[in-house]
Structures are given as C-alpha cells and as structure tokens.
Amino acid sequence: MNLIFNKLKNFFTAHPLPYSALQVTSSYISGIHLSLKDRKLKNHFILPVSGRIIQPSFEKANIKDSPLLQKIITEGVEKFDIYDHGVALLLPELSQRTFVFSFDGLPATSKEREQLIRFRVKKQMPLLSEDVRISYDVLQTRESKKIISSLARFTVVNDYENF
C-alpha cells in the first residue's frame, strides 16, 4: 500500500518534465526533442554560433544579437514537432552558479528553504546581490538531504525569458 501511495504522490507532486530542451552557449546551440509516447530521443540538433551572439556573464545581459539568435534557434527547432510550449532552456554555465548543500533536516516551506539556501550561498559569495533568482531540487539520501541549487541574476534570467 505504501508503494502505491508513494508512486501516486510522486506522480502528482513531481515537477513536470518538458519534452524539448535547448542549451545555449557562446559557441553552439543544441536541442533535443523526446517522443510523447515513450520519452525516447526523437530529434536533436547542434548548430555553431559566433561568439558575438551570446556572451555568458553572471552580472550582465547575455544576448547580444537577438535576431540572429532567433534565426539559428528557429532553424534547429524546425526539426521538432513541438505540441506544447513546454521547452526547457539551459543557461550557459558562466551565467549561473551551482551549489550542492547537505542538510540533516529542512524547513517545511519553500520560502524558508530558499532563505536557508541564500544564507549558505552568502557564506561562499559574501557580495551576493539581492536580485538573484534561486532554483533548487531536494535529493533524499539515506544519511541526509542534499539540495542542488542554481542561482542566476534576475537581469540575466529576464534577458532569456524576454527572448
């Protein structure tokens, strides 16, 4: 009975996974598209770009040439049969900071968890700006709970979201 309950709980509480994902870097743009039926790789692309289109930075806007970037992404995505707008976008590594923390216990609310993550990050990055957006996931291990968190400046994330 407990196994069925856990499966149902995971089904309804897990983050929905998109069927398409794009990754942008200063030298290439890649994408994958999974089939709706069995979530196996259906299509993919890797296209080179010049360094003047995207300049990854944690502090400043990254996209330097939006029309050219849109042209390249459109060229790659034409291979995909995208039925919904659920596409994941992976930011360049230099545009974000990733941390892994271990905890014995975690606060119940997501707001308190985010404050705890921000506190731990500030120990490593004392001059952390207040406009940082945090995304995290909790991994349960036998001994502790691990949080994998990614931080990016609001201006950088907003740059990609507006694109």
N, C-alpha and C positions, 0 to 999 in steps of 0.2 A: 504494500500500500504506500509506503514511504517513497519508493522508487517512482511510482506513478505520480505522486504529488510533486516530487522534485522535477520530473520531466514537464509537467504542466506549468509549474512555477517558472521554470527556465524559458519555456515557450512564450509565456505572456510577459515576462519581465526582461528578457534579453533585448539588447539593442538590435534593431533591425539591420541586417547586413545588405548593402546595396549589391546589385548585380553588375555594376560597372564602376571602374575606378580609373582615375587619371593621376599620373605623377609628373610634376613639372620640376625641372632643374635648369641650370644655366646652359647646359649643353644638349639636352634632349627632352622630349615629351613622350611619355609612354602611356599606354592604356590597355586595360583588359576588360573583357565582357564575358560574363558567365551565362550559361543557358538557364532559363527559368525552371526547367524541369528537374535537372539533376545537379545544378550548380557546378558543372564542369566547364573548363575553358572553351569558349566558343570562338572568340576572335581576339586579336591583340594587334598592337602597333607600337613601333618605336621610330620616332622621327627626330632627326637632328635639328637643333636651333643654334643661332648665333648667340654669343654672349651679351649682345646688346638688347635682347628681348626681355630676359629676366635676369635681374641681379639680386640674388638672395641676400637678405640682410635681416637681422633681428630688430634693428632700430628704424629702418626707413622703408618706404614703399618699394616693392619688388618688381612690379610690372612696369617696364619702360616703353614698350611698344604694343599696346592693346590690339590694334587692328591686325598686325602681323601674327600675334599670338592666337587670335581668334581664327585666322585663316589656317594656321597649322593644326589647331585642335579640331576644326571642322573637317579638315582633310583626313585626319585619323579616325574620328568618330563616325564618319560616313560608312565605315565597315560594320558598325554595330547596329543591332536592331534594338534601340532603347525604347521600351514601352512606357517607362515612367521617368520621372525626373530625379530619381534617387541615384545620384552619381557621387562617389566619394572622391575627394581631391586630397592628394598627399602633398603637403607643402615641402619645399626644399629644406634639407637638413639645417642649413645655416639660418633659416627663417624662424626656427623654433628651438626650444631647449627641452630635452627629455630627461626625466629623473625617475629613479626607482627607489621607493622607500619601503621599509619593513615596519610593521606595527604589530603589537600583541592584540590590540583591540582598536576599534574605530568608532567615532561618533555615529549616531543613528541617522542624522540628517545630512543631506548633501552639502548644505551651506556650511555646517560645522566641519565637514571633511575638507572642503575647499579652503577654509581658514587654516586648518591644520597643515595642509599641503603648502599653502602660501608661507606659513611660519617656517616650515622645514626648508623651503627653497630659499628664503631670505637668509638663512644661515650660510648658504653657499653663494648667493648673489645678493649681498647687502644693499646694493643700489637698485633693486628691482622696482620698476615703475608700477604704479597703481593701475594702469590701464592694461595689464596683462590678462589675457583670457586663458583659463585653465580647462583642459580636458583630461579626464583620468578614467582608469578602469581598475577595479579591485580584483586581485587574483588570490584565491584562498589556497594556502598550502597547509601541510599538517602542523607545522610549528607556528606559523604566523600568517598575517595577511600582508600581501605586497600590493603597493599602489604603483602603477605605471602612469606617470603624468607627463603631459606635454604642455608647454607654455609658449604662447606667441603674443606679440603686442597687438593691441586692438587695431591699430592703423594697418598693420601687415595683413591681418585676417580680413579686415574690411576691404582692403585692396583686392584680394582674391574673391571675396563674396560679391563685390560690386561687378567684377569682371563676369 
